[in-house]
Amino acid sequence: MKLDHNLKLEQVQKLIITPELKLAIALLQYSSQELQDHIQEELLNNPVLDVQESRETDKEGDKEIEPPAPEELPVDADFPWAEYFRDMDIDTAAYSTGKTNATSVYQTSVENCAGMSGCMLEDLLGQLRLLSLTARQYRLAAYLAGNLDHNGYLQCDIGELAAALGADTKVLEKALRIIQRLEPPGIGCRSLQECLLLQLERLEKPPLLAADIIRRFLPAVADCRYRYIATRLGCEEQAVLEAVDFIRTLNPKPGSVFGEGEEVRYIVPDVIAEKVNDHYVVTNNESSIPQLAISPFYQKMLKNVTNDEQLSAFIKNKIEKAYWLIRSIEQRRLTLFRVSQQIIDIQKPFLDHGIKKLKPLTLKEVALNIGVHESTVSRATANKYIQTSRGIFPLKFFFSSGLPGSGGSDYSSHSIKTYIRELVDAENQEKPLSDQKLADLLEEKGINISRRTVAKYREEISIPASYKRHRSQTYGRK
């Protein structure tokens, strides 16, 4: 066989991702806050970009002061000036990314809302200052308070902490007992058992069996083995149930009353769905997204620097980048609107009647209806929220798997979980429903589901098995 080299010319079609396409893809998957941060960064890096302010009014407040019209730019065959000015408002030199608020109506901002009053450490240190402690006791107690996790537990070994401080273990144990006397009850504990016992010590008349159950039978309580506990303690099962119900009223995470100790985070919906007559209309929430414009100053400068090729090329490059940014933001707005409107149209029964009417939905179904790729729908719904009459939901919430039902109707997994929870809440506590019985009851409602699927959904919504939900005949659930 003869081997040789030759040159061959052929035409091949392949997809090339341009920088403009990369920018559009990146902006599409940004949330409102991420998009706002990106715009602020571009405003710092690109001097051509400017934020369009609301139109000013004269002193009497009756007539609007029109901004000066931008001067004409030289025609450049390498840049789509005609398309640019066709898409722009020539009077303001701005590509509209939303409705202009000409009246400058004041809008409430989340920054005006109050945050958390303080964190756990600050509260504990404030309580320590009110106690009659020596300087050394205060330092040791403050050191231990600083080592508590957000649940109020001391996860570090007391011996290791004593070695790190160069202090005696017994002295540090006394400092820990000082922490454990503070509020809330149970703070400074080292285990769940110690946490519950510390809370029992603060109560006047706790159930007699509560302390013994906490010390010896917490794993059995988790498995609902009440008859076993009653046999070991030599008492009636009803007394064990009363003690267990009381134990469950205690707080296993005392530090949770302070929250995470971080800044309060607010959810700003990207889309708002409002009901108009019998239909739901979707609008983009663009109150936090500034309207971008290309500065008329640099447009005029580009006209006057025709003799400086380097400066002219710099301004043209910046204007081109600004143009693609503004265009990509508008494309993101339109795509998000189309995807959200399609989702709301499909899930209209959910908005009208509740979670039981939520339909199973896939990305492919929405993509086919609006004529885009599935990845576009996935990016458009990522990290975004929608405000509806039933609350604020992530857009991903409306996508769920489902099961077929009788009559050609389908049921989403969220709807089925709601049915399972209702059946469990209404069950006879003496004879709790098994997974097979739940599957049979769901089939009576027209939902074709297997026992294993019922068990899967039951575990996902944190419902224990039937033997753990059993209650004796002489004592019901409180």
C-alpha positions as CSV (number, residue, x, y, z in Angstrom):
1,M,0.0,0.0,0.0
2,K,1.3,3.4,-1.0
3,L,1.3,6.2,1.5
4,D,1.5,9.8,0.4
5,H,0.5,13.3,1.5
6,N,-1.9,15.6,-0.3
7,L,-4.0,18.7,0.4
8,K,-7.7,18.6,0.1
9,L,-10.2,21.4,0.4
10,E,-13.7,20.6,1.7
11,Q,-16.6,22.5,3.3
12,V,-17.7,21.4,6.8
13,Q,-20.5,22.8,8.9
14,K,-19.9,22.9,12.6
15,L,-21.1,25.0,15.6
16,I,-18.7,27.6,16.7
17,I,-19.4,29.4,20.0
18,T,-18.6,33.1,19.5
19,P,-17.8,35.4,22.4
20,E,-21.2,37.0,22.0
21,L,-22.9,33.6,22.3
22,K,-20.8,32.8,25.4
23,L,-21.9,36.1,26.9
24,A,-25.6,35.4,26.2
25,I,-25.4,31.9,27.7
26,A,-23.7,33.2,30.8
27,L,-26.2,36.0,31.4
28,L,-29.1,33.6,30.9
29,Q,-28.3,31.5,33.8
30,Y,-27.6,34.4,36.1
31,S,-30.0,35.3,38.8
32,S,-31.1,38.9,39.3
33,Q,-28.5,39.6,41.9
34,E,-25.7,37.9,39.8
35,L,-26.8,39.9,36.8
36,Q,-26.7,43.1,38.8
37,D,-23.2,42.3,40.0
38,H,-22.1,41.6,36.5
39,I,-23.5,44.9,35.2
40,Q,-21.8,46.8,38.0
41,E,-18.5,45.2,37.0
42,E,-19.0,46.0,33.3
43,L,-19.8,49.6,34.2
44,L,-16.4,49.8,35.9
45,N,-14.5,48.2,33.1
46,N,-16.3,49.7,30.1
47,P,-16.3,53.6,30.1
48,V,-18.7,53.6,27.1
49,L,-21.5,52.1,29.2
50,D,-23.8,54.4,31.2
51,V,-26.9,54.0,33.3
52,Q,-29.9,55.7,32.0
53,E,-31.6,57.7,34.6
54,S,-35.3,58.6,34.6
55,R,-36.2,61.7,32.6
56,E,-35.8,65.0,34.5
57,T,-38.6,67.5,34.8
58,D,-38.6,71.3,34.8
59,K,-38.9,73.3,37.9
60,E,-42.7,73.3,37.7
61,G,-42.7,69.5,37.3
62,D,-45.1,69.7,34.3
63,K,-42.8,69.1,31.3
64,E,-40.0,66.6,30.8
65,I,-36.6,67.9,29.8
66,E,-35.6,66.0,26.8
67,P,-31.9,65.0,26.7
68,P,-29.8,66.2,23.9
69,A,-30.0,64.0,20.8
70,P,-26.8,62.1,20.0
71,E,-24.9,63.2,17.0
72,E,-24.6,60.9,14.0
73,L,-21.8,58.4,14.0
74,P,-19.6,57.6,11.0
75,V,-20.7,54.6,9.1
76,D,-18.5,51.5,9.7
77,A,-19.0,48.4,7.6
78,D,-17.5,46.2,10.3
79,F,-20.2,47.1,12.9
80,P,-24.0,46.9,12.5
81,W,-24.7,50.5,13.2
82,A,-28.0,50.5,11.4
83,E,-29.2,47.5,13.4
84,Y,-28.0,49.1,16.5
85,F,-29.8,52.3,16.1
86,R,-32.9,50.5,14.9
87,D,-33.0,48.6,18.2
88,M,-32.3,51.7,20.2
89,D,-34.2,54.7,21.2
90,I,-32.5,57.5,19.3
91,D,-33.7,60.2,21.6
92,T,-32.1,58.6,24.7
93,A,-29.5,56.4,23.1
94,A,-30.5,53.5,25.2
95,Y,-31.6,50.0,24.4
96,S,-34.6,49.5,26.6
97,T,-34.3,46.6,29.1
98,G,-37.6,47.3,30.7
99,K,-40.2,50.0,31.4
100,T,-38.8,53.4,32.2
101,N,-40.1,54.8,35.5
102,A,-40.6,58.4,34.4
103,T,-42.4,59.4,37.5
104,S,-39.6,58.1,39.8
105,V,-42.1,56.3,42.1
106,Y,-40.4,55.2,45.3
107,Q,-40.0,51.5,45.6
108,T,-39.4,49.7,48.9
109,S,-36.0,48.1,49.0
110,V,-35.0,45.0,51.1
111,E,-32.1,47.0,52.5
112,N,-34.6,49.1,54.5
113,C,-35.8,46.0,56.4
114,A,-34.4,45.2,59.8
115,G,-31.8,42.5,60.1
116,M,-31.0,40.1,62.9
117,S,-30.6,41.7,66.3
118,G,-27.5,39.7,67.2
119,C,-25.7,36.4,67.1
120,M,-25.4,33.6,69.7
121,L,-21.9,34.6,70.8
122,E,-22.9,38.2,71.5
123,D,-25.9,37.2,73.5
124,L,-23.9,34.7,75.6
125,L,-21.1,37.3,76.3
126,G,-23.8,39.8,77.3
127,Q,-25.1,37.3,79.8
128,L,-21.6,36.5,81.2
129,R,-21.0,40.2,81.8
130,L,-24.0,40.2,84.2
131,L,-22.6,37.5,86.3
132,S,-20.2,38.0,89.2
133,L,-17.2,36.3,87.6
134,T,-13.5,36.8,88.0
135,A,-11.5,38.0,85.0
136,R,-10.1,34.4,84.5
137,Q,-13.5,32.8,84.7
138,Y,-14.9,35.3,82.2
139,R,-12.1,34.6,79.8
140,L,-12.4,30.9,80.0
141,A,-16.2,31.0,79.7
142,A,-16.0,33.4,76.7
143,Y,-13.5,31.1,75.0
144,L,-15.9,28.2,75.4
145,A,-18.8,30.2,74.1
146,G,-16.7,31.1,71.0
147,N,-16.2,27.3,70.3
148,L,-19.9,26.5,70.3
149,D,-21.4,25.5,66.9
150,H,-24.5,27.2,65.5
151,N,-26.7,24.6,67.3
152,G,-25.2,25.5,70.7
153,Y,-23.1,22.3,71.1
154,L,-19.5,22.1,72.2
155,Q,-18.0,19.7,69.7
156,C,-14.4,20.0,70.8
157,D,-12.9,17.8,73.4
158,I,-12.6,19.6,76.8
159,G,-9.2,18.1,77.4
160,E,-7.8,19.4,74.1
161,L,-9.2,22.9,74.8
162,A,-7.6,22.8,78.3
163,A,-4.2,21.8,76.7
164,A,-4.5,24.6,74.2
165,L,-5.2,27.2,76.9
166,G,-2.7,25.7,79.4
167,A,-5.5,25.5,81.9
168,D,-6.6,22.7,84.2
169,T,-9.4,20.4,82.9
170,K,-11.4,20.8,86.1
171,V,-11.2,24.6,85.9
172,L,-12.4,24.5,82.3
173,E,-15.2,22.1,83.3
174,K,-16.4,24.7,85.9
175,A,-16.4,27.3,83.1
176,L,-18.5,25.1,81.0
177,R,-21.0,24.7,83.7
178,I,-21.3,28.5,83.8
179,I,-22.1,28.5,80.1
180,Q,-24.7,25.7,80.7
181,R,-26.5,27.9,83.2
182,L,-27.1,30.6,80.6
183,E,-30.1,31.0,78.3
184,P,-31.5,29.3,76.3
185,P,-31.7,26.0,78.3
186,G,-29.4,23.3,77.0
187,I,-26.7,25.7,75.6
188,G,-23.1,24.5,76.0
189,C,-24.1,20.8,75.8
190,R,-21.8,18.1,74.4
191,S,-24.4,15.6,73.3
192,L,-28.1,15.3,72.7
193,Q,-28.5,13.4,75.9
194,E,-26.8,16.2,77.9
195,C,-28.8,18.8,76.0
196,L,-32.1,17.2,77.0
197,L,-31.0,16.6,80.6
198,L,-30.0,20.2,81.0
199,Q,-33.4,21.3,80.0
200,L,-35.1,18.9,82.4
201,E,-33.1,20.4,85.3
202,R,-34.7,23.8,84.6
203,L,-38.3,22.4,84.9
204,E,-40.2,22.1,88.1
205,K,-42.3,18.9,87.6
206,P,-41.1,16.9,84.6
207,P,-42.4,13.4,84.1
208,L,-40.8,10.9,86.4
209,L,-39.6,8.6,83.6
210,A,-38.3,11.3,81.4
211,A,-34.7,11.4,82.9
212,D,-34.3,7.6,82.8
213,I,-35.6,7.4,79.2
214,I,-33.1,10.1,78.1
215,R,-30.2,8.4,79.9
216,R,-30.9,4.9,78.8
217,F,-33.4,4.6,75.9
218,L,-32.9,7.4,73.4
219,P,-32.2,5.0,70.5
220,A,-35.3,3.0,71.4
221,V,-37.3,6.1,71.4
222,A,-36.1,6.9,67.9
223,D,-37.4,3.5,66.8
224,C,-40.7,3.9,68.7
225,R,-40.0,0.8,70.8
226,Y,-42.3,1.9,73.6
227,R,-43.3,-1.6,74.8
228,Y,-39.6,-2.5,75.2
229,I,-39.0,0.6,77.2
230,A,-42.0,-0.1,79.4
231,T,-40.8,-3.7,80.0
232,R,-37.3,-2.6,81.0
233,L,-38.6,0.2,83.3
234,G,-41.4,-2.0,84.8
235,C,-44.2,0.4,84.1
236,E,-47.2,0.9,81.8
237,E,-46.7,1.7,78.2
238,Q,-49.0,4.7,78.6
239,A,-46.6,6.3,81.1
240,V,-43.7,5.8,78.6
241,L,-45.8,7.4,75.9
242,E,-46.5,10.4,78.1
243,A,-42.8,10.8,79.0
244,V,-41.8,10.5,75.3
245,D,-44.3,13.1,74.2
246,F,-43.0,15.5,76.8
247,I,-39.3,14.8,75.7
248,R,-40.3,15.7,72.2
249,T,-41.3,19.1,73.3
250,L,-37.7,19.9,74.3
251,N,-35.4,21.7,71.9
252,P,-32.6,19.4,70.6
253,K,-30.8,22.4,69.1
254,P,-30.9,25.3,71.6
255,G,-28.6,27.5,69.5
256,S,-31.1,27.5,66.6
257,V,-33.1,30.2,68.3
258,F,-30.3,32.6,67.3
259,G,-30.4,31.5,63.6
260,E,-27.2,30.9,61.7
261,G,-25.6,34.2,62.9
262,E,-25.4,35.3,59.3
263,E,-26.9,38.3,57.4
264,V,-30.6,37.9,56.6
265,R,-31.0,36.9,53.0
266,Y,-34.1,38.0,51.0
267,I,-35.4,36.3,48.0
268,V,-36.1,38.8,45.2
269,P,-38.4,37.1,42.6
270,D,-37.1,37.3,39.0
271,V,-40.6,36.9,37.6
272,I,-44.1,37.9,38.8
273,A,-47.3,36.1,37.8
274,E,-50.5,38.0,38.3
275,K,-54.0,36.9,37.5
276,V,-55.9,39.1,35.1
277,N,-59.5,37.9,34.5
278,D,-59.2,34.2,34.0
279,H,-55.6,34.2,32.8
280,Y,-52.2,34.6,34.5
281,V,-49.8,37.2,33.0
282,V,-46.1,37.0,33.6
283,T,-43.9,40.1,34.0
284,N,-40.2,40.4,34.6
285,N,-39.2,42.0,37.8
286,E,-36.5,44.4,36.7
287,S,-36.6,46.9,39.5
288,S,-33.1,46.0,40.6
289,I,-31.6,45.8,37.0
290,P,-30.3,49.2,35.8
291,Q,-31.1,50.3,32.2
292,L,-27.9,50.5,30.2
293,A,-27.1,53.1,27.6
294,I,-24.1,54.1,25.4
295,S,-22.7,57.4,26.5
296,P,-23.4,60.2,24.0
297,F,-20.0,61.7,25.0
298,Y,-18.1,58.8,23.5
299,Q,-20.4,58.8,20.4
300,K,-19.4,62.4,19.8
301,M,-15.7,61.6,20.6
302,L,-15.8,58.8,18.0
303,K,-16.9,61.3,15.4
304,N,-14.1,63.8,16.2
305,V,-11.2,61.4,16.5
306,T,-11.2,60.1,12.9
307,N,-7.5,61.1,12.6
308,D,-6.5,59.0,15.6
309,E,-6.8,55.4,14.5
310,Q,-5.8,53.9,17.9
311,L,-8.3,55.9,19.9
312,S,-11.0,55.3,17.3
313,A,-10.4,51.6,17.4
314,F,-10.5,51.6,21.2
315,I,-13.9,53.4,21.3
316,K,-15.3,51.2,18.6
317,N,-14.3,48.1,20.5
318,K,-15.9,49.3,23.7
319,I,-19.1,50.4,21.9
320,E,-19.3,46.9,20.3
321,K,-18.9,45.2,23.7
322,A,-21.5,47.5,25.2
323,Y,-23.9,46.8,22.4
324,W,-23.6,43.0,22.8
325,L,-24.0,43.3,26.6
326,I,-27.2,45.3,26.2
327,R,-28.5,43.0,23.5
328,S,-27.7,39.9,25.6
329,I,-29.6,41.3,28.6
330,E,-32.6,42.0,26.4
331,Q,-32.4,38.4,25.0
332,R,-32.2,37.1,28.6
333,R,-35.3,39.1,29.5
334,L,-37.3,37.8,26.5
335,T,-36.2,34.1,27.0
336,L,-37.0,34.3,30.7
337,F,-40.4,35.8,29.9
338,R,-41.3,33.1,27.3
339,V,-40.2,30.2,29.5
340,S,-42.0,31.6,32.6
341,Q,-45.2,32.3,30.7
342,Q,-45.2,28.7,29.3
343,I,-44.7,27.2,32.7
344,I,-47.5,29.3,34.2
345,D,-49.8,28.4,31.3
346,I,-49.2,24.7,31.9
347,Q,-49.4,24.9,35.7
348,K,-52.5,27.1,35.8
349,P,-54.5,24.4,37.7
350,F,-51.9,24.5,40.4
351,L,-52.3,28.3,40.8
352,D,-56.1,28.0,40.9
353,H,-56.6,24.9,43.0
354,G,-53.4,24.1,44.9
355,I,-50.6,21.6,45.1
356,K,-52.8,18.6,44.3
357,K,-53.3,20.0,40.8
358,L,-49.6,20.4,40.0
359,K,-48.9,18.7,36.7
360,P,-45.7,16.7,35.9
361,L,-43.5,18.7,33.7
362,T,-40.2,18.3,31.9
363,L,-37.7,20.6,30.4
364,K,-38.3,19.0,27.0
365,E,-42.0,19.8,27.0
366,V,-41.4,23.5,27.7
367,A,-38.6,23.6,25.1
368,L,-40.7,22.1,22.4
369,N,-43.6,24.5,23.1
370,I,-41.5,27.7,22.8
371,G,-39.0,26.4,20.1
372,V,-35.7,26.3,22.0
373,H,-33.3,23.7,23.3
374,E,-33.7,22.0,26.6
375,S,-30.4,23.5,27.9
376,T,-31.8,26.9,27.3
377,V,-34.8,26.2,29.5
378,S,-32.5,24.7,32.1
379,R,-30.4,27.8,32.2
380,A,-33.4,30.2,32.1
381,T,-34.9,28.5,35.2
382,A,-31.6,28.0,37.2
383,N,-31.4,30.0,40.5
384,K,-34.6,32.0,39.6
385,Y,-37.8,32.5,41.6
386,I,-41.3,33.4,40.6
387,Q,-43.9,35.2,42.7
388,T,-47.4,33.9,42.5
389,S,-50.7,34.2,44.4
390,R,-49.7,31.0,46.3
391,G,-46.2,32.2,47.3
392,I,-42.7,32.5,45.9
393,F,-41.4,29.3,44.3
394,P,-38.2,28.4,42.4
395,L,-38.9,27.9,38.8
396,K,-37.4,24.4,39.1
397,F,-40.3,23.6,41.5
398,F,-42.7,23.3,38.6
399,F,-40.6,20.6,37.0
400,S,-41.3,17.2,38.5
401,S,-41.8,13.6,37.5
402,G,-45.2,12.1,37.6
403,L,-47.3,9.0,37.4
404,P,-50.2,8.1,35.1
405,G,-53.7,8.2,36.5
406,S,-57.1,7.0,35.4
407,G,-58.9,9.1,32.8
408,G,-55.7,10.2,31.1
409,S,-54.7,12.6,33.8
410,D,-51.2,12.6,35.3
411,Y,-50.1,13.3,38.9
412,S,-46.8,15.0,39.8
413,S,-44.7,13.7,42.6
414,H,-45.5,16.8,44.7
415,S,-49.2,16.0,44.4
416,I,-48.7,12.4,45.4
417,K,-46.7,13.3,48.4
418,T,-49.5,15.7,49.5
419,Y,-52.0,12.8,49.2
420,I,-49.7,10.5,51.2
421,R,-49.4,13.0,54.0
422,E,-53.1,13.6,54.2
423,L,-53.8,9.9,54.4
424,V,-51.2,9.4,57.1
425,D,-52.6,12.4,59.1
426,A,-56.1,11.0,58.9
427,E,-55.2,7.3,59.7
428,N,-56.3,5.4,62.7
429,Q,-53.4,5.7,65.2
430,E,-54.1,2.2,66.5
431,K,-53.8,0.7,63.0
432,P,-51.5,2.9,60.9
433,L,-51.5,2.4,57.2
434,S,-48.9,0.3,55.6
435,D,-47.2,1.2,52.4
436,Q,-49.3,-1.3,50.5
437,K,-52.5,0.0,52.0
438,L,-51.4,3.6,51.0
439,A,-50.8,2.4,47.5
440,D,-54.3,0.8,47.4
441,L,-55.9,4.0,48.6
442,L,-54.1,6.0,46.0
443,E,-55.2,3.7,43.3
444,E,-58.8,4.3,44.5
445,K,-58.1,8.0,43.8
446,G,-57.0,7.1,40.3
447,I,-53.2,7.1,40.9
448,N,-51.4,4.1,39.6
449,I,-48.5,3.7,42.0
450,S,-46.5,0.7,43.5
451,R,-45.7,0.0,47.1
452,R,-42.0,0.7,46.6
453,T,-42.8,4.1,45.1
454,V,-45.0,4.9,48.1
455,A,-42.2,4.0,50.4
456,K,-39.8,6.2,48.5
457,Y,-42.1,9.2,48.6
458,R,-42.9,8.6,52.3
459,E,-39.2,8.7,53.2
460,E,-38.7,11.9,51.2
461,I,-41.3,13.7,53.2
462,S,-39.9,12.3,56.5
463,I,-42.8,10.1,57.4
464,P,-41.7,7.1,59.5
465,A,-42.8,3.5,58.7
466,S,-46.2,2.2,60.0
467,Y,-44.7,0.3,62.9
468,K,-43.1,3.5,64.2
469,R,-46.4,5.5,63.9
470,H,-48.3,3.0,65.9
471,R,-50.0,4.3,69.1
472,S,-51.6,2.1,71.8
473,Q,-55.3,2.0,72.3
474,T,-55.2,3.6,75.7
475,Y,-53.2,6.6,74.7
476,G,-53.6,8.6,71.5
477,R,-51.3,11.1,69.8
478,K,-51.3,14.6,71.2
